[in-house]
Amino acid sequence: MIQKSMFNSGKIAALSTAVIFFSGISLAQAQETKPVKDTTSDKQIEEVVLVGSRSGGRSKADSPVPVDVFNLKDIQQSLPQTNINQILNTIAPSFTSTIQTNADGSDHLDPAQLRGLGPDQTLVLINGKRRHTSALVNVNGAPGRGTVGTDLNAIPAFALSRIEVLRDGASAQYGSDAIAGVMNLQLKRDTGKLTGQFNYGGYLTSAANDHTGNYDGQQFQVDLNYGNKIGQKGGFYNITWSSQFRDPTRRAGTESGNIYNAYNAIEKRAAENGVNLSSYFNNINNLKGTAGEQDFVDLIHQYAQGVNYFDSGFQSNIQNASTITALQGLLGANYTDQELAYRGLTRKDFNMQVGQSKLNNHQLFANIEVPLNDDWKVYTFGGYSIRDGASGGFYRRPNQSRTFTGLYPDGYLPEIHTRIQDVSLSAGIKGKWDGWNVDFSNTFGQNSFDYTIENTGNTSLRFNSPSSFKAGGLQFLQNTINLDFSKQFDVFEGLNVAFGAEQRHENFKITPGEEASYTAYDIYGNPQTATSINPTDFFGAALAGSSQVFAGFREANRTNKNRNAYAAYADLEFNFTNWLLVDAAVRYEDYSDFGSTFNYKLASRIKLTDDFNFRFAGSTGFRAPSIHQIYYNTTSTLFTNGELREVGTFSNYSPIAEGFGIPKLKQETSKSVSTGFTYKIPSLNLNITADAYFIRIDDRIVLTDQFTRFANPTTEAQQAVNDEFTKADVNAAQFFANSIDTETKGLDVVISHNYRTGAIKLNNDFAINFNRTKKVGDIHASDLLKNAGLENTYFGERSRVYLEDSVPKVKASLSNNVKWNDFNFYLRNTYYGKVWGSDVVDANFDGILLPNEHQLISDKIITDLSIGYDINKNFNLTIGTNNLFDIYPTKNVTASTNNDQFIYSRSTSQFGQNGRYVFSKLTVSF
């Protein structure tokens, strides 16, 4: 109840602040004796947007659907954020993206969501052309789990002039994925100047360096942009280079679990005397009952006497144990603190690396246009980026069978290294032909994700294990051909007719890693079989195969799949009068792997007065299952409900999927409606928009929860499933499935204001998004799953939280920018609503664990502040901070911390867990 009151108070505070602020501004301006002509406001309200219209653009206020326009060239100098995801997360309330931690490849690619829907339900365009998605499938425990999004961080923010965000369903106009909306990234067209930014910053926070304080996560970024004219008829080229060097942050607590047992202590004393106990056996059970058993027991007796903190009783028990079996019953005793002191180590030495990953990112982008004559021009744009990342996994402690202490007596922290390469190139010709605007283009894009696992081992190889493995990779390729026609007709107040066609080819590849990265070996170094003798640790536990932390893609995972899609569309924009606009669109699309779909959209804007517009829209939409979701298959180590599991993600075409009754994937379908208004008050320089929306999605694709073996198989089919678990060497299995239907309801409100007098220029912007997504209807489980009682595994409680509760239902921002002479002051407050963690825990500490009980992570307000100074016309220096007051999310309850490693939740999307960021930025322009 207290938490609810706090949450409501936060919303009221945010709204009240905005109302009071804007009311005060309005009152001050109403008292002005001389009205000021607001040319900037006029320019903003008449700003032309391209996305959502094929008529060559219309003003933002006159659009029948809501479109946000963010002019990055104007605001980037003041912002602490430097990549597209984090910039939008700060300035766009309907957009959410958070840096991930300990989520394998997702650590190096931040999933992004619009209106609370999935990362794959927003279409991304560059210069109006469809952008390819990432090769990565988000299969770990984070918002957007099971989706394939677009890698916005492969595009340098410094290359963009602005970002247009269409907040409405647009599948009938643009095709698959445009259920939540469309983002159009406009590349710079500047000529005749060189601009650059040099940015340095880091996290100055009490929680830095595993909560010991000081400074970590340093980041240096350099951006350069140059453009010039080509010829004398409007041709140009504009080129951007960006390099980012980011250090990791560390936000773990202090490892509180057991680290060393008695056997580890004895093993250490033996090693100090040149004896490696692991060399005396490869499978401890093979040593039992042999002549070598007594020799090994004698070694234990000998070196146990060197452990001076064993009390006399325990020493006596060891010396009296005459067999390995007897010693196994004794030497598992925990002696962590004593052994840490002996080795000169602390518990923090065994911490995970929790926080942002290490990244080196380099990007080159170009935008080129060359006129052929007065009517035709050729154009090309695209770029290349390469990003090397490194993140930590779960620490392999010496008392665990996943650690071969013969090589790693203190265990180790394995690292996932990724190389993400992204290349894109669009080329085309556009012009006029017999009064028609014609645009013919080809857009190619490819994203690859390659894994190298460092500081690790294949435990089953024991002494012969390498410490580094090539674990294979993913690759996605997309090629899109477009032919578009449009023409204005002088009918009534104007009619625009547009139609066109699209052909899209997609390819998805999984490349296996080296054999040792995915294979478990027997004691002779051969791949394990059902009858082989396999290596164990001293206690008889099997030594795991594959590279620890991330098993490589196996030869059985090798995939090279293609598909093609063909589409045709028609679009009419009819201005019946100067106050009534009607926009209608239809689109037919056919996929080679699942069939066809037909979608439509109808939108209208009614100009009630010169300053007040009413708008509404309705549409159907779809999202084809990504080719990744259809064919992706691999094995990962996941932390689930307090334990580590080897979890296989299997294709719906696999025998194990068939055994569980998992059907083939089909497209998601949607119906959406929206209504709203735009209102400007010229006398107050105030613009207001508000839009409500409803989105129904049927057959939504999610990643199931984890299926485990049948405990007591009663049929041949169930036994066959268990055999598949054994063959794949996994503890659990998960699949992509059209599991549920959802409904999303929301409201967006945007208020902008500006004021000019003398040397002072003031801009104020307030925006708030309310949204709620809920599962509706029954789970679409097969009879086989229902009869086996597995319906809630098909779509379980954890999946429900990721879908409904891991993203804020309320998000608001209030920004104020003051320009005074050579100084620029920027202040932004962002409100992040409450979310819930995905773990099922005793959140209210009443001793009763309910199946839908989750920890509440409360709402917070984050403040950004920067101050800039124009040294001269060529140089500007800006200093500032993100999260000025060093705010952190609600701390995890103990059950969710993994031995005090995850102090904050890693399965929600608010504002991250890195704390206060301070920066300095030098901007140059020549």
C-alpha angles and dihedrals in degrees: 000000000000091000091051091052091049090050093050090046090054092053092046091048093051093047094042092051091053094047094047092045096051092041090054092050092048092050092049091051093045087059093056109114093207120048115229120222105236105208093165092055090049089051093050096049091048093045110139118235122197103191115089095024134076094191094090095271139305135213116283092239093051095052114114089219130047116268125178118206119200114189101208094185088063100044106028093083091062100041124095090208117087108182128067097246095053094041091054092043087059103041103030114063093194090055123079130186130151132185107254128222132204091358099121111235093001087072087074098041119047113217111229129204135194123207090353093295126122126290088245094055095071120076118218123208131184114207086345095306124117113262120217120243129240123275089230123099113206102228100151131091102283139101110288091035111175095019137114113219137178117272099236090172089069088070119073111236088212089065092062129088094190146340123231116201116195105201099199139077110276108168090123088060104034108016133230123017098024095112099115093030146278132280117204116194112202115206121220120267097186118143136189099031145080118219130180144172129206112195129185127174148130145181114288100185144133090242096055119124095021094317096309092110135226121095137323143146094061115190132193122185133177123192127185129183128182131173137174141173126270111208124327102286102076101284118147148163126213122187130189130192122188132179125183128187113190128181121208125258124223119216103157120124119220120304105253101178131096113284109167131034129192093268090056089054093051091044089054093052090049092050090052086059094048097262120124106197092197089066090067095067142017097187111024092208090060089059094054115099094015131109088255093062094076092047090053093046089051090054090052090049091048099049096037086070088064092063099090097187094063105105120233094258094053091045089052092051090052094048091048093051105099101179137053090241091057091048091049088059091055110034098062089078114125117251099158102136095044093048093045089056091048093051094043093242134128132214091254088065086071096050123126120238099255116178138046116348127240113265140181110188129182125181137180121187133174136189117194134175128176125183116225093191138327092298108032136052136174122220141183135180138167143107152212129243134180122192125185115195136181127192135166130244132201114313113254102223122206093242092060127090089228087072122072100211092191085078102019109037090172097038122237145245108241118215131214111215118191134188112200116190122185128183129177136172130177122184132173151138126242136176146110127307120178091334094313124116107229127192122180117179147159120210121192125187135171132180125186131187117195124184131211117177114211136188090020141104146213096242094201089063090059110183092005096059119118117223095226130051136187099226100187128243154232131255132188124189128187130180120184128188117195133186114184132180129187136167138178117228126197095235119139103318093340140311124209118196120193133173137158150147137245136198119192129187121193133187129185124192135186113194116199122235127231114299096253091056092068107019131094113213134208125231091277094054095256125126110274122258133185090269102036125115107242132202121261139184123246092279093053097254114143116255108237123241129221127050107307118251095016123033111212122247107271129228086251088058093057107129135178109168133163136193138175132211129195124195141178127188142180127200131188126189110189123187098195090177135351087271103041124066123175122189121191128178136175130186135186119198131180125195124199093221106046113009138256141314136197122206138178140190134198122188135168141186123202117196102212092176134353088270104033125068129179118202139180138172140186128190148156121229145174144201119210113220105261115251086240092059091050097052108019115123131162146123125256138178106239132184105226126173093337100316139086118242137181100233125190121209106206133194117248087241092061124108091241091055090050090049091055093045095247108163127219117272124262134181125288113237127203143191119198138177130184136179133181149128143243120215130179128189106199094188089059097034087235129145123189131185129176127179131179121199143187124196125185116192120189125199092012113193115235136163108253125234118260120291117204133196120291104262094212109015110207101178136048089245092056091048089050089055091051090050089054089054089053093047092050092043093226135135095212142014133215134186142190111251143167088242108155152007121240140193125208123194124182153149130219121196123183125182121181129182137173136184132191129192127152111313094346124095117180128189123183126183129181124182133169133182126198116187139158128187121193137175111244130194127004128327109262095235123154121245089252091059093044093050091049091051092243099122092108091051090054086060110005140179094270091053090049091055093050089051101042112018114025096079122061114264089206125040126166138171134195117191129183123190122186123187113193118173105301095346128090122194120193125186126174131176117192122192117208115195125224123284135183130237118242098230118099102235141153090264097172094043094232093133093248118108112206122196092239099038114125137166117263113229105202131229121268140187118225120200125206122191132179136169121201131190128196102223088188136323091292104043136051126178119200128183125182151124141248113215094016095189095047095243120184132190121260110288119253120255111250094259091063099046101081093226094329094306099114101050089167130035117271094188099070136070116226118113105316132253105266102098129207116011120196123192147172123208130191115198120193130188129182 
